Amino acid sequence: MPFTWGDVEWTMAALVPWLGVWILVSAADDLVVLISWLIARGRGALPAPPPASDLDGVEQQRVAIFVPCWKESEVIAGMLRHNLAAIHYDRYEFFVGAYPNDIATVRAVEKVAAASGKVHLAMAPHDGPTSKGDCLNWVYQRMLLWEEKAGERFDLILMHDAEDLVHPEELRVVNWFARDYGFIQTPVLPLATPLREWVHGFYMDDFAEFHAKDLPARWWLGGFVPSSGVGTALRRDAVEALAAASSNRIFEPHSLTEDYELGCRTARLGVKQLFVPAVRGRGRECGPLATREMFPVTFYTALRQRTRWVTGISLQGMERHGMGRTMSEAWWFWRDRKGLIGNPLSVIANLLFLYGLTGWVRTVLEGDVWRLGEFLRLQVPVWMVVAAGVAGMIQAGARMILTARMYGWSVAIWTPLRSLLGNFLNGAATVCAVHGYLAARWLKKPLVWLKTAHAYPNIEALREYKQPIEEVLARSGYVAEEVIDAARLELPAGEELTRYLVRKGVLAEAAVLEVLSLQNGVEMTEVPVGAVRRDLARSIPARVSRRFLVMPFALVDGELLVASPGVPPEEWRSELRKHMSLNLRVVLVTARNFQQLHDEFL
């Protein structure tokens, strides 16, 4: 007999009781975490970054920042330049891992390293890609060689990725907590993007909930803290314990989620762990103390990333660690892995919901009796429907509130709809992960690094992360703090501080450019008239060039270099994109140099 639509309805109805059981079990599990978080908050038991005055009173330890790279030439230079300008800390160095067969990334790192003594290329001895863990292990070895040569020793290792915006205060906060903890995880939050970016919006919801609620509750309940891969700090004694326990392999090279492994391994070694919750500090600059970055914005790129997460955390995790050594560890493993069942079931639940909604609309429009409703009444107890509905509303409400705390209600109001998209994304990632894992085991092939394509925000997105201009002036030794304080009192309304200092003869004109370069993480140079391509200089209307004080002058590696005597206002980029589709990069030049270019080409 042919399979009829009635058979489909009966099949779907038969699935509903089992879905109901799963929803209630999973919801009860999530409710424990939610209640624990509320209790911990109510008791004031969660840690928080101390006031700036307390941070100032702690001696700065030496910090090595590890950045593993594979084909990151488009973002790594911008990441380094920005963070060198933004980080409010003195004793740190960047060690950037790269492979010999990734020439573009190597050259990008070398260019920044030539301009800053705080950046060091850590070349792997073999071609890539291997795995992120393998790359990090070789970065560690290169750091040891640097220590031997320099005669100095790093106290902390901090991990970041090639697209990260490091919070200006992160190193000072890590330095503060490292007195008592060997493993410190700071929050990670996606940068805010327009509402039309639904995939990235789902990441915003996900991380706002996980890093503001789940991880703090996990830490308070005594569970091991998984590393997020970025914003993770290890004290040197914790690093040496990892090295001694695993033949000098600090990071697990065969795991697709070496960060998750790191949290589990350090906890088992007895390293004291801490998660610093993602909270909006009262009066704290630069928003919540969290690493910000761009996450995938397309379904396919997000699918690749989440497939890696499911493979590493759930499948490799079971293979490597079993079901857990203690009841506590077993429960957290269960929570981390339940998506293997829950993700596909969520897709089925969403399809049932959409089918039921369609049926309800059809009933209203045509007056037909919808048979599935009769089946449901026969097979599903009313209490189960009510309980599942209440549980769903509690979870959705908590997720919306946490998203609103980080991004505002204009973003949070769409969280339930983005969750539907996220369920399909996670369901597809789980299917891909299981297929890829079984295929690799069957063919006896290693699982490879599924690298996520990274994007780096433009200058406008970085504005809130800049150090104040007066702080850059003082910290860089251009002007004494007492002179700046006096200048603030005398500053005429509407005049910029730097221009006032130049007019008073306190600051040289050339120094202004250097300060802007440091503050914004933007290159500075001298552009000779003969080095300007005339066709590029005149590729935008003269009125646009005069309005924003910008002039295209060269094309390098697919990027259009644009000269300017200052950081242009926010709308300049969108205006230039009306006339060209190239990636744009600002290069600072002196006012005198820009006037020369202006006179020659406009």
DAJO-V143500 format. One record per backbone hydrogen bond with DSSP energy under -1.0 kcal/mol. CO is the residue of the C=O (numbers start at 0). NH is the residue of the N-H. Records with the same first field share a line. If there is no record, write none. Layout:
# DAJO-V143500
CO=NH ; NH
This chain:
# DAJO-V143500
3=7
4=8
5=9
6=10
7=11
8=12
9=13
10=14
11=15
14=18
15=19
16=20
17=21
18=22
19=23
20=24
21=25
22=26
23=27
24=28
25=29
26=30
27=31
28=32
29=33
30=34
31=35
32=36
33=37
34=38
35=39
36=40
37=41
38=42
39=44
40=43
50=54
51=55
54=57
61=154 ; 155
62=92
63=157
64=94
65=159
66=96
71=74 ; 75
74=78
75=79
76=80
77=81
78=82
79=83
80=84
81=85
82=86
86=88
89=91
90=62
92=64
93=119
94=66
95=121
96=68
97=123
98=101
101=105
102=106
103=107
104=108
105=109
106=110
107=111
108=112
109=113
111=115
115=118
117=93
119=95
121=97
130=134
131=135
132=136
133=137
134=138
135=139
136=140
137=141
138=142
139=143
140=144
141=145
142=146
143=147
144=148
145=149
146=150
154=235
155=63
156=233
157=65
158=230
160=163
164=291
166=169
167=87
168=172
169=173
170=174
171=175
172=176
173=177
176=179 ; 180
181=234
182=273
183=232
184=275
186=290
188=292
193=196
195=197
196=200
197=201
198=202
199=203
200=204
201=205
202=206
203=207
204=208
205=209
206=210
208=212 ; 213
209=214
210=277
212=216
213=217
214=218
215=219
216=220
217=222
218=221
230=185
231=158
232=183
233=156
234=238
235=239
236=240
237=241
238=242
239=243
240=244
241=245
242=247
245=248
247=249
256=260
257=261
258=226 ; 262
259=263
260=264
261=265
262=266
263=267
264=268
265=270
266=269
271=181 ; 182
273=184
276=278
287=289
290=188
291=164
292=190
297=301
298=302
299=303
300=304
301=305
302=306
303=307
304=308
305=309
306=310
307=311
308=312
309=313 ; 314
310=315
313=317
314=318
315=319
316=320
317=321
320=323
325=329
326=330
327=331
328=332
329=333
330=334
331=335
332=336
333=337
336=339
337=340 ; 341
338=342
340=344
341=345
342=346
343=347
344=348
345=349
346=350
347=351
348=352
349=353
350=354
351=355
352=356
353=357
354=358
355=359
356=360
357=361
358=362
359=363
360=364
361=365
362=366
370=374
371=375
372=376
373=377
374=378
375=379
380=384
381=385
382=386
383=387
384=388
385=389
386=390
387=391
388=392
389=393
390=394
391=395
392=396
393=397
394=398
395=399
396=400
397=401
398=402
399=403
400=404
401=405
402=406
403=407
407=411
408=412
410=413
411=414
413=417
414=418
415=419
416=420
417=421
418=422
419=423
420=424
421=425
422=426
423=427
424=428
425=429
426=430
427=431
428=432
429=433
430=434
431=435
432=436
433=437
434=438
435=439
436=440
437=441
438=442
439=444
448=450
458=461
459=462
461=464
462=465
467=471
468=472
469=473
470=474
471=475
472=477 ; 478
473=476
479=483
480=484
481=485
482=486
483=487
484=488
485=489
486=490
491=494
495=499
496=500
497=501
498=502
499=503
500=505 ; 506
501=504
507=511
508=512
509=513
510=514
511=515
512=516
513=517
514=518
515=519
516=520 ; 521
522=587
527=530
528=531
532=536
533=537
535=538
540=544
541=545
542=546
543=547
544=548 ; 549
550=562
552=532
553=560
555=558
558=555
559=584
560=552 ; 553
561=586
562=550
563=588
568=571
570=574
571=575
572=576
574=577
575=578
582=559
584=561
586=563
587=524
589=593
590=594
591=595
592=596
593=597
594=598
595=599
596=600
597=601
